[in-house]
Amino acid sequence: MDHTLSDIEVRVLGSLIEKEITTPDYYPLSLNALVAACNQSSNRNPVVHFDEDTVDRAADSLREKKLVHLVERGESRVARHRHVLYEAMNLGRPAIAAMCVMMLRGPQTVGEIRTRSNRLYDFSSLEEVETTLNSLMSGVPPLAVRLPRQSGQKEVRYAHLLSGEVNLTEPESEPDRIGKLEKEVDDLKKQFEQFRKQFE
């Protein structure tokens, strides 16, 4: 992978991978079907609402990066899109399945990857998922990373590196949040007092 992909490109590519495996009769995808796949509300995080132009531009960009091909079928006038990740990245089905789940749903634990990839590839055990993730992390360049455990989380999560380094923002701790809210309430009280004095 010599390219860093945008979040939109990652969603388009992830959607193509998923539909190739789960709905082979409708694959490769027309632009219309690809937009629907990107915007579907199940198995996606975050849920997005891309328009046709946005998806079309991302697909064009992925074609230039040699990750997606346009397929013209004689009987149909509609051009269709298919990914070429197996060849471009030299990945097998288990690695593609793990990558796809991380691309469509963001950082995941080993257990989440195993459960959520069951329509893409049936991992026999958590160990098989870990072996797959280790192979993705040890590639040159690495395609996945183990994220530091965040406060309040029992398990570590893994993320893809197709968009470059993963930016992790720690969720605010409860005391910080309450402190902030108390300060906001104090500020509002002061503003209200000043406002009241103006009308006395």
C-alpha positions in Angstrom: 0.0 0.0 0.0 1.8 3.1 -1.1 -1.3 5.3 -0.6 -3.1 6.7 2.4 -6.8 6.5 1.9 -9.5 8.9 3.0 -12.3 7.8 5.3 -14.7 7.8 2.3 -12.3 5.7 0.2 -12.0 3.2 3.1 -15.8 3.0 3.4 -16.2 2.4 -0.4 -13.5 -0.3 -0.4 -14.9 -2.0 2.7 -18.4 -2.0 1.2 -17.1 -3.6 -2.0 -15.2 -6.3 0.0 -18.3 -7.0 2.1 -20.7 -7.2 -0.9 -18.4 -9.4 -3.0 -18.6 -12.1 -0.3 -22.1 -11.6 1.1 -24.1 -10.9 -2.2 -22.0 -12.4 -5.0 -25.0 -12.4 -7.4 -25.1 -8.6 -7.3 -21.4 -8.1 -7.5 -19.5 -6.1 -9.0 -21.6 -3.2 -7.8 -23.2 -0.4 -9.9 -22.7 3.1 -8.5 -26.2 3.1 -7.2 -25.7 -0.2 -5.3 -22.3 1.1 -4.0 -23.9 4.2 -2.6 -26.5 2.1 -0.8 -23.8 -0.2 0.6 -21.8 2.7 1.9 -24.8 4.3 3.6 -26.5 1.2 5.0 -27.2 1.5 8.8 -26.4 -2.1 9.8 -22.8 -3.3 10.3 -21.5 0.3 9.9 -19.8 2.7 12.4 -20.2 5.6 11.9 -23.4 5.5 9.8 -22.9 7.9 6.9 -25.1 9.6 4.2 -22.8 10.0 1.2 -24.3 11.3 -2.0 -23.6 9.7 -5.4 -21.0 12.3 -6.4 -19.0 11.7 -3.2 -18.9 7.9 -3.7 -18.2 8.3 -7.4 -15.2 10.6 -6.7 -13.9 8.1 -4.1 -14.3 5.2 -6.5 -12.4 7.2 -9.2 -9.6 7.9 -6.8 -9.4 4.2 -5.8 -9.2 3.3 -9.5 -6.2 5.6 -9.9 -4.6 3.9 -6.9 -5.2 0.5 -8.7 -7.4 -0.8 -5.8 -10.7 -0.8 -7.7 -11.5 -1.7 -11.3 -14.4 -0.7 -13.5 -16.2 -3.6 -15.2 -18.1 -3.0 -18.4 -20.5 -5.8 -19.1 -21.7 -6.3 -22.7 -25.3 -6.9 -21.8 -25.5 -4.0 -19.4 -24.8 -0.3 -20.0 -24.1 0.3 -16.3 -20.5 0.3 -15.3 -19.8 -1.7 -12.2 -17.1 -1.5 -9.5 -15.0 -4.3 -8.1 -12.1 -4.2 -5.7 -8.7 -5.9 -6.4 -7.4 -6.1 -2.8 -6.5 -9.8 -2.9 -4.0 -9.0 -5.7 -3.0 -5.4 -4.7 -2.2 -6.3 -1.1 -1.6 -10.1 -1.5 -4.1 -10.9 1.2 -6.0 -14.1 1.9 -9.7 -14.5 2.9 -9.1 -14.4 6.7 -7.0 -11.2 6.5 -9.5 -9.6 4.1 -12.4 -10.4 6.5 -10.6 -8.9 9.5 -9.6 -5.8 7.5 -13.2 -5.4 6.2 -14.7 -5.4 9.7 -12.2 -2.8 10.9 -12.8 -0.7 7.8 -16.6 -0.7 8.1 -16.9 -0.5 11.9 -13.7 1.2 13.2 -11.4 -0.3 15.9 -12.5 -3.7 17.2 -11.5 -6.3 19.8 -10.5 -9.8 18.8 -13.9 -11.1 19.9 -15.8 -8.5 17.9 -13.8 -9.3 14.8 -14.5 -13.0 15.1 -18.3 -12.4 15.7 -18.8 -9.6 13.2 -16.9 -11.3 10.3 -18.8 -14.5 10.4 -20.5 -13.8 7.0 -17.2 -13.0 5.5 -15.0 -15.7 6.9 -15.7 -18.2 9.7 -12.8 -17.9 12.1 -12.5 -21.2 14.1 -11.2 -19.5 17.2 -10.0 -16.3 18.8 -6.4 -17.6 18.3 -7.0 -17.7 14.5 -8.2 -14.1 14.6 -5.0 -13.1 16.6 -2.8 -15.0 14.2 -4.4 -13.1 11.3 -4.1 -9.7 13.1 -0.4 -10.5 13.8 0.2 -11.2 10.2 -1.4 -7.8 9.2 0.6 -6.0 11.9 3.9 -7.6 10.8 3.6 -6.9 7.1 5.7 -4.3 5.4 4.1 -1.8 5.6 1.8 -2.9 8.5 -1.9 -2.9 7.6 -3.2 -3.0 11.2 -2.2 -1.9 14.7 -2.9 -2.9 18.3 -4.2 0.2 20.1 -3.3 1.0 23.6 -6.0 -0.1 26.1 -8.3 2.9 26.9 -9.5 3.6 30.4 -12.7 1.7 31.2 -12.0 -1.0 28.6 -11.1 -4.5 29.4 -9.8 -5.6 26.0 -7.4 -4.0 23.6 -8.7 -3.1 20.2 -7.2 -3.3 16.7 -7.5 -0.8 13.8 -6.5 -0.8 10.1 -3.8 1.6 9.0 -5.1 2.3 5.5 -5.8 6.0 6.5 -2.5 6.4 8.3 -1.9 6.5 12.0 -5.0 6.1 14.2 -6.0 9.2 16.1 -7.4 8.1 19.4 -9.1 10.6 21.7 -9.5 9.3 25.2 -13.1 9.6 26.3 -13.5 12.2 29.1 -13.6 10.6 32.5 -16.7 11.1 34.6 -15.2 13.5 37.1 -13.8 15.7 34.3 -17.3 15.8 32.7 -19.0 16.7 35.9 -16.5 19.4 36.7 -17.0 20.9 33.3 -20.8 20.9 33.7 -20.6 22.5 37.1 -18.4 25.3 35.7 -20.9 25.9 32.9 -23.7 26.1 35.3 -21.8 28.6 37.4 -21.0 30.7 34.3 -24.7 30.7 33.3 -25.7 31.8 36.8 -23.3 34.7 36.7 -24.5 35.7 33.2 -28.1 35.5 34.4 -27.3 37.7 37.5 -25.7 40.3 35.2 -28.7 40.2 32.9 -31.2 40.6 35.8 -29.3 43.6 37.2 -29.6 45.4 33.8 -33.4 45.3 34.2 -33.6 46.3 37.9 
